[in-house]
Amino acid sequence: MAPTSTPQTPFGRVLTAMVTPFTAEGALDLDAAQRLAVHLVDAGNDGLVVNGTTGESPTTSDAEKARLVRAVVEAVGDRAFVVAGVGTNDTAHSVELAREAADAGAHGLLLVTPYYSKPPQEGLYRHTVRVADATELPSMLYDIPGRTAVALETETIVRLAEHPRIVANKDAKGDLGEASWVMARTDLAYYCGDDMLNLPLLSVGAAGFVSVVGHVVAPELRALVDAYLAGDVAKAREIHQRLLPVYTGIFRTQGVILSKAALAAQGLIGGTLRLPLIEATEEQIARLRQDLAAGGVQL
């Protein structure tokens, strides 16, 4: 049975974009994925996003994606939302991934803006509607122009919000003004997709976070959002400022690389990645330990 969803928090408030564990030989490690999923939910996450960018989705097969969704749902699906990334730059492929994720038991879909092709806004709109129409699952847009080269413009998001199953937006655009306009004009739940802006986006109406640093500081993220919602803005700001070294540290190089390095240092998973991503160097790991320690996290 899935956790309870509300229009204001369709996928909860604190979600981590989960890494995909691999064995030392590079195979999908479902046992480690289930252990990690349980650890993350126990730490305070309401949900997990699997098969997203942080899950190395460009280098996992369709079959692996479905197996991962099924394994994570089996591990934590009765107490946390499992949202499956299904977006690609091929609409037909995205539709197929959406159906496979639904069959595997996902509670929702993450639809990244099609990348590389640089489609016009009407193409983005039609692509997203086609994928949202493919299943009965609620969908979260993912607007991250730094990776996709094309942003979802405000008018496009407003149009997409009219779709009954498009209920949220993971915002990694970094434009609080545009986010404010969309939230004022729609009922979309906004989730911050840029950890450094977690508190600022809350302040203009966001529902919560889809985080990368949630791998190591989920309790602190939970405390931050709880403090803010309780009206204790000073406490929320104090937590935000304390986490700044963590936000900076995890992204000194590609976020997956250092997230896996941190988790491996904690003995939670192995640190294997698939090319073109590579493992963190000893120097990078040493700096990561310093960054995390400055934010109160010991590896």
Summary of the structure (lengths in Angstrom):
residues: 299
radius of gyration: 17.8
end to end distance: 34.7
largest distance: 49.1
contacts: 1071
relative contact order: 0.13
helix: 49%
strand: 13%
